[in-house]
Amino acid sequence: MGKKVDDQGFYGEFGGAFIPEMLYPNVRELEERYLEIIQSDEFQREFRHLLRDYAGRPTPLFKAERLSAHFGTRIFLKREDLNHTGAHKINNAIGQILLARRLGKKRIIAETGAGQHGVATATVCALSGLHCIVYMGALDVERQAPNVKKMKMLGAEVVPVHSGNKTLKDATNEAIRDWINHPVDTHYIIGSVVGPHPYPDMVTRFQSVISEEIRIQLEEKTGRNFPDYLVACVGGGSNAAGAYYHYLEDERVRLISVEAAGLGVDSGKTAATSLLGSTGIIHGSRTLLMQDDDGQIEEPYSISAGLDYPGVGPLHAWLAKSGRATVFAVTDEEALQAALLCTRKEGIIPALETAHALAVLEKITPGKDEVVVVNLSGRGDKDMETYIDKLGI
């Protein structure tokens, strides 16, 4: 098999659609129609128009001269933080709202952790005049308050979830329950490359505009269209999937996936799924999952709400297991220091999620003429309170 999804929604042994019977009609409708809809000329015209004139694409590929000098290599930052709403999430939200409209759905639900996907979904619902309900763990509602206010201003209903450890996994559980109860009129905009097939593939396709642009921009800046290292943070993994997509079968490119080690991989307070996880099923797909010997999900931890997930997208599970991607785990403290370094060297305050990707620059040793692209997946506005508190600024 190639490195893309097969007809059953599998990447090697990972993926598929393991769902309760009551969800079959919803998922089957998507599975049967998503490719036909999103590959149509009319859809692509509207999608590209909104990416350009509404989201602000293409995002720049910025040569980070001072970071490059610091690390002794050539570092480029793919500036997804400059998208409308401040992260890569808007790419997928635009794609899915256009799909939902073509499926005749009137009600949109979503889950969110860091709040960026919630804001992106609320944004496209406002743009389209559709009712929007966002499920968010109660803990994340507290630590991502600015994004909650944005969602409400955009007209979304934000539902705090008090079960489990009140984070992304629990929000996803509630969103799935809602979808089961509203199968006909509701579309569930999943924010990452997780969930039952076709979501991982569909979200990857919408995010693949990132690697499509990287190829063109690198060619202009370096004379070749591929980097030696391509670095992205991975929670569920949509920003990484989009950045990797056009390079999946290009063995010249070393894919570097960066997960949240939290307080340390062996601390019990971590979200290093690919390093610690074993094969299991979560939210409708078979993937690598942090679980105990009885198959009970172990609660993840990260300072970053967007990386605080006990599973990983099936594409990333396959890339890690097959060795196509090299996985690193970065601690809270390493991420905080990397955020500060990026801010002081380049005048760019990254999201905490992105800071984990930046921190891996301390752990890899590219040559001085090699090219490293880091996907700068989001901006740090939402994390300012954490930065001020933890860095003592």
C-alpha positions as CSV (number, residue, x, y, z in Angstrom):
1,M,0.0,0.0,0.0
2,G,1.0,3.6,-0.5
3,K,1.2,6.0,2.4
4,K,-2.4,7.3,1.9
5,V,-5.6,5.8,3.1
6,D,-7.2,2.7,1.6
7,D,-10.9,2.2,0.6
8,Q,-11.8,1.0,4.1
9,G,-10.2,4.0,5.7
10,F,-7.1,2.3,6.9
11,Y,-3.5,3.4,7.0
12,G,-1.8,0.0,7.4
13,E,-3.4,-1.5,10.6
14,F,-4.8,1.9,11.8
15,G,-8.0,3.7,11.0
16,G,-11.4,2.3,9.9
17,A,-14.8,3.2,11.3
18,F,-15.7,1.5,14.6
19,I,-19.0,3.2,15.5
20,P,-22.2,2.4,17.3
21,E,-25.0,1.3,15.0
22,M,-26.9,4.5,15.5
23,L,-24.1,6.5,13.8
24,Y,-24.0,4.3,10.7
25,P,-26.3,6.5,8.6
26,N,-24.3,9.7,9.3
27,V,-20.9,8.1,8.7
28,R,-22.1,6.1,5.7
29,E,-23.5,9.3,4.0
30,L,-20.2,11.0,4.4
31,E,-18.2,8.0,3.3
32,E,-20.3,7.6,0.1
33,R,-20.3,11.3,-0.9
34,Y,-17.3,13.2,0.5
35,L,-14.8,12.5,-2.3
36,E,-17.4,13.1,-5.1
37,I,-18.3,16.4,-3.4
38,I,-14.9,17.8,-2.5
39,Q,-13.3,16.8,-5.8
40,S,-15.9,18.5,-7.9
41,D,-14.8,21.7,-9.8
42,E,-17.6,23.8,-8.2
43,F,-16.5,22.8,-4.6
44,Q,-12.9,23.4,-5.3
45,R,-13.6,26.8,-6.8
46,E,-15.5,27.9,-3.7
47,F,-13.0,26.3,-1.3
48,R,-10.0,28.0,-3.0
49,H,-11.9,31.3,-3.2
50,L,-12.6,31.3,0.6
51,L,-9.1,30.1,1.5
52,R,-7.7,33.1,-0.5
53,D,-10.1,35.9,0.2
54,Y,-11.5,35.0,3.6
55,A,-8.7,33.0,5.4
56,G,-5.8,34.9,3.8
57,R,-4.0,32.1,2.0
58,P,-1.3,31.4,0.9
59,T,0.4,31.9,4.3
60,P,4.0,33.0,4.0
61,L,7.0,30.7,4.3
62,F,9.4,32.8,6.4
63,K,13.1,32.4,6.6
64,A,13.9,32.7,10.3
65,E,17.4,34.3,10.0
66,R,18.1,34.7,13.7
67,L,16.8,31.2,14.7
68,S,18.8,29.8,11.7
69,A,21.9,31.5,13.0
70,H,21.2,30.2,16.6
71,F,20.8,26.6,15.4
72,G,23.4,26.7,12.6
73,T,21.0,25.6,9.8
74,R,18.4,27.0,7.5
75,I,15.0,27.3,9.3
76,F,11.8,28.3,7.6
77,L,8.5,28.9,9.4
78,K,5.2,28.1,7.6
79,R,3.1,30.9,9.0
80,E,-0.3,29.2,9.7
81,D,-0.6,31.6,12.6
82,L,-1.4,34.3,10.1
83,N,-4.6,32.7,8.9
84,H,-7.9,34.3,9.9
85,T,-8.7,33.0,13.4
86,G,-5.0,32.5,14.1
87,A,-4.3,28.9,13.3
88,H,-4.5,26.2,10.6
89,K,-7.9,25.1,11.9
90,I,-9.8,27.5,9.5
91,N,-8.6,25.4,6.4
92,N,-10.6,22.4,7.5
93,A,-13.6,24.4,8.9
94,I,-14.1,26.1,5.6
95,G,-13.9,22.7,3.8
96,Q,-16.4,21.0,6.1
97,I,-18.9,23.8,6.2
98,L,-19.0,23.8,2.4
99,L,-19.5,20.0,2.5
100,A,-22.2,20.3,5.2
101,R,-24.2,22.8,3.1
102,R,-24.0,20.4,0.1
103,L,-25.3,17.6,2.3
104,G,-28.3,19.8,3.4
105,K,-27.3,20.1,7.1
106,K,-28.7,23.0,9.1
107,R,-27.0,22.4,12.5
108,I,-23.3,22.2,13.2
109,I,-21.6,20.6,16.2
110,A,-17.9,20.6,17.0
111,E,-15.5,19.7,19.8
112,T,-12.5,21.8,20.8
113,G,-9.6,21.7,23.2
114,A,-7.4,24.7,22.7
115,G,-10.4,26.5,21.4
116,Q,-8.9,27.3,18.0
117,H,-11.1,24.7,16.2
118,G,-14.1,26.0,18.1
119,V,-13.4,29.5,17.0
120,A,-12.8,28.4,13.4
121,T,-16.1,26.4,13.4
122,A,-18.1,29.3,15.0
123,T,-16.5,31.6,12.4
124,V,-17.6,29.6,9.3
125,C,-21.1,29.0,10.9
126,A,-21.5,32.8,11.2
127,L,-20.3,33.2,7.6
128,S,-22.9,30.6,6.5
129,G,-25.8,31.4,8.8
130,L,-25.8,28.0,10.4
131,H,-26.5,27.1,14.1
132,C,-23.3,26.2,15.9
133,I,-22.8,24.2,19.2
134,V,-19.3,23.7,20.5
135,Y,-18.5,21.1,23.2
136,M,-15.5,22.0,25.3
137,G,-14.0,20.4,28.4
138,A,-14.7,22.5,31.5
139,L,-11.0,22.7,32.3
140,D,-10.3,24.0,28.8
141,V,-13.1,26.5,29.1
142,E,-11.2,28.0,32.0
143,R,-7.7,27.9,30.5
144,Q,-8.8,29.1,27.1
145,A,-11.2,31.9,28.2
146,P,-10.3,34.3,25.3
147,N,-11.4,31.8,22.7
148,V,-14.6,31.0,24.6
149,K,-15.5,34.7,24.5
150,K,-14.8,34.8,20.7
151,M,-17.0,31.7,20.1
152,K,-19.9,33.4,22.0
153,M,-19.4,36.7,20.1
154,L,-19.6,34.7,16.9
155,G,-23.0,33.3,18.0
156,A,-22.0,29.8,19.0
157,E,-23.4,28.0,21.9
158,V,-20.4,26.7,24.1
159,V,-21.3,23.7,26.2
160,P,-18.8,23.0,29.1
161,V,-18.2,19.2,29.6
162,H,-17.7,18.1,33.3
163,S,-17.1,14.4,32.8
164,G,-13.6,12.7,32.8
165,N,-10.8,15.1,33.2
166,K,-12.8,17.8,31.5
167,T,-10.6,18.1,28.4
168,L,-10.6,17.3,24.7
169,K,-11.4,13.6,25.0
170,D,-14.5,14.3,27.1
171,A,-15.7,17.1,24.7
172,T,-15.4,14.7,21.8
173,N,-17.5,12.1,23.7
174,E,-20.3,14.6,24.2
175,A,-20.2,15.8,20.6
176,I,-20.6,12.2,19.5
177,R,-23.6,11.7,21.8
178,D,-25.2,14.8,20.3
179,W,-24.6,13.5,16.8
180,I,-26.3,10.2,17.7
181,N,-29.3,12.1,18.9
182,H,-29.5,14.4,15.9
183,P,-28.6,12.2,12.9
184,V,-30.6,13.9,10.1
185,D,-30.0,17.6,10.3
186,T,-26.6,17.8,12.0
187,H,-23.0,17.7,10.7
188,Y,-20.2,17.1,13.1
189,I,-17.1,19.1,12.1
190,I,-14.3,17.1,13.7
191,G,-11.3,19.4,14.1
192,S,-8.4,16.9,13.7
193,V,-7.4,13.8,11.8
194,V,-9.2,11.6,14.3
195,G,-12.6,9.8,14.4
196,P,-14.1,7.3,12.1
197,H,-13.3,7.1,8.4
198,P,-13.7,9.3,6.3
199,Y,-12.8,12.0,8.8
200,P,-9.0,11.4,9.1
201,D,-8.7,11.4,5.3
202,M,-11.1,14.3,4.7
203,V,-9.5,16.6,7.3
204,T,-6.0,15.7,5.9
205,R,-7.2,16.6,2.4
206,F,-8.5,20.0,3.5
207,Q,-5.3,20.7,5.4
208,S,-3.0,19.5,2.5
209,V,-3.1,23.0,1.1
210,I,-0.2,23.6,3.7
211,S,2.2,21.2,2.0
212,E,1.0,22.2,-1.4
213,E,2.1,25.8,-0.7
214,I,5.3,24.7,1.0
215,R,6.4,23.0,-2.2
216,I,5.9,26.1,-4.3
217,Q,7.4,28.4,-1.8
218,L,10.5,26.3,-1.1
219,E,11.1,26.1,-4.9
220,E,11.0,29.9,-5.0
221,K,13.3,30.4,-2.0
222,T,15.8,27.5,-2.3
223,G,15.5,26.2,-5.8
224,R,14.1,22.9,-4.7
225,N,10.6,22.0,-3.5
226,F,11.3,19.7,-0.5
227,P,12.9,20.3,2.9
228,D,15.4,17.9,4.6
229,Y,13.4,18.1,7.8
230,L,9.6,18.8,8.2
231,V,8.6,19.4,11.8
232,A,5.1,19.7,13.2
233,C,3.4,19.2,16.6
234,V,1.0,16.3,16.9
235,G,-2.0,16.0,19.2
236,G,-4.7,14.6,17.0
237,G,-2.4,15.8,14.2
238,S,-4.2,17.8,11.6
239,N,-1.6,20.5,11.1
240,A,1.1,17.8,10.8
241,A,-1.0,15.8,8.4
242,G,-1.5,18.8,6.2
243,A,2.2,19.7,6.2
244,Y,3.3,16.1,5.5
245,Y,0.6,15.2,2.9
246,H,2.5,16.0,-0.4
247,Y,5.7,14.5,1.1
248,L,4.4,11.2,2.5
249,E,6.1,9.2,-0.3
250,D,9.2,11.4,-0.7
251,E,11.8,9.6,1.4
252,R,14.2,12.5,1.0
253,V,12.1,14.4,3.6
254,R,12.5,13.4,7.2
255,L,9.1,13.8,8.9
256,I,9.5,14.9,12.6
257,S,6.4,14.5,14.8
258,V,6.5,16.3,18.1
259,E,4.2,15.2,21.0
260,A,3.7,16.6,24.4
261,A,5.7,14.9,27.1
262,G,4.0,17.0,29.8
263,L,6.0,16.6,33.0
264,G,8.1,13.8,31.4
265,V,7.4,10.7,29.3
266,D,7.7,8.5,32.4
267,S,6.0,10.9,34.8
268,G,2.4,9.6,34.5
269,K,1.5,13.2,33.5
270,T,2.1,13.1,29.8
271,A,0.5,13.0,26.3
272,A,3.3,11.1,24.5
273,T,0.8,8.8,22.8
274,S,3.0,7.4,20.0
275,L,5.8,6.6,22.4
276,L,3.7,5.1,25.2
277,G,0.5,4.0,23.5
278,S,-0.7,0.6,22.3
279,T,-3.2,-0.3,19.7
280,G,-6.8,0.4,20.7
281,I,-10.0,2.0,19.6
282,I,-11.0,5.6,20.4
283,H,-13.7,7.8,18.9
284,G,-14.4,5.5,16.1
285,S,-10.9,4.5,14.8
286,R,-8.2,2.0,15.6
287,T,-5.0,3.8,16.6
288,L,-2.3,4.2,19.2
289,L,-3.8,5.0,22.5
290,M,-2.7,5.6,26.1
291,Q,-4.5,2.9,28.0
292,D,-3.9,0.6,31.0
293,D,-3.7,-3.2,30.9
294,D,-7.5,-3.5,31.0
295,G,-7.9,-1.2,28.0
296,Q,-9.1,1.7,30.1
297,I,-8.0,5.1,28.6
298,E,-5.4,6.8,30.7
299,E,-5.9,10.5,31.1
300,P,-3.3,12.6,29.2
301,Y,-1.7,15.7,30.5
302,S,-0.1,18.7,28.7
303,I,0.3,22.3,29.5
304,S,-1.1,22.8,25.9
305,A,-4.8,22.2,25.6
306,G,-4.5,21.2,21.9
307,L,-2.1,18.4,22.6
308,D,-3.9,17.0,25.6
309,Y,-5.4,13.9,23.8
310,P,-4.9,10.2,24.7
311,G,-4.9,9.0,21.1
312,V,-3.4,10.2,17.8
313,G,-4.7,10.3,14.3
314,P,-4.4,6.9,12.5
315,L,-2.2,8.4,9.8
316,H,0.3,9.4,12.6
317,A,0.0,6.1,14.3
318,W,1.0,4.4,11.0
319,L,3.8,6.9,10.3
320,A,5.2,6.3,13.8
321,K,4.8,2.5,13.8
322,S,6.3,2.2,10.3
323,G,9.2,4.5,11.1
324,R,8.3,6.9,8.3
325,A,8.0,9.7,10.9
326,T,10.4,10.1,13.8
327,V,8.6,11.0,17.0
328,F,9.9,13.2,19.7
329,A,8.3,14.2,23.0
330,V,8.8,17.6,24.5
331,T,8.1,18.7,28.1
332,D,6.1,21.6,29.2
333,E,9.2,23.4,30.3
334,E,11.0,22.8,27.0
335,A,8.0,24.1,25.1
336,L,7.9,27.3,27.2
337,Q,11.6,28.0,26.7
338,A,11.2,27.4,22.9
339,A,8.3,29.8,22.8
340,L,10.4,32.4,24.5
341,L,13.3,31.8,22.2
342,C,11.1,32.2,19.0
343,T,9.5,35.3,20.4
344,R,12.8,37.0,21.3
345,K,14.7,35.9,18.1
346,E,11.9,36.4,15.5
347,G,9.2,38.6,17.1
348,I,6.7,35.8,16.7
349,I,4.7,34.6,19.8
350,P,3.7,31.0,18.9
351,A,0.8,29.0,20.3
352,L,1.9,26.5,23.1
353,E,1.1,23.6,20.7
354,T,3.5,25.1,18.1
355,A,6.1,25.7,20.8
356,H,6.5,22.0,21.2
357,A,7.5,21.7,17.5
358,L,10.0,24.6,17.9
359,A,11.5,22.9,20.9
360,V,12.6,19.9,18.8
361,L,15.2,22.2,17.1
362,E,17.3,21.6,20.2
363,K,17.0,17.8,19.7
364,I,17.9,17.4,16.0
365,T,21.2,18.2,14.3
366,P,20.6,19.3,10.7
367,G,23.7,20.4,8.7
368,K,24.3,24.1,8.0
369,D,23.1,23.8,4.4
370,E,20.1,21.6,5.1
371,V,16.5,23.0,5.1
372,V,14.2,22.7,8.1
373,V,10.6,23.7,7.8
374,V,8.6,24.0,11.0
375,N,4.9,24.3,10.7
376,L,4.0,27.3,12.8
377,S,0.5,26.0,13.4
378,G,-1.0,28.8,15.5
379,R,-0.4,32.1,17.3
380,G,0.1,32.6,21.0
381,D,-2.7,35.1,21.9
382,K,-4.8,32.4,23.6
383,D,-1.8,31.3,25.7
384,M,-0.6,34.6,27.0
385,E,-1.8,34.1,30.6
386,T,0.1,30.8,30.7
387,Y,3.2,32.4,29.3
388,I,3.1,35.3,31.8
389,D,2.4,32.9,34.7
390,K,5.0,30.2,33.9
391,L,7.8,32.4,32.5
392,G,7.4,35.1,35.1
393,I,7.2,37.8,32.6
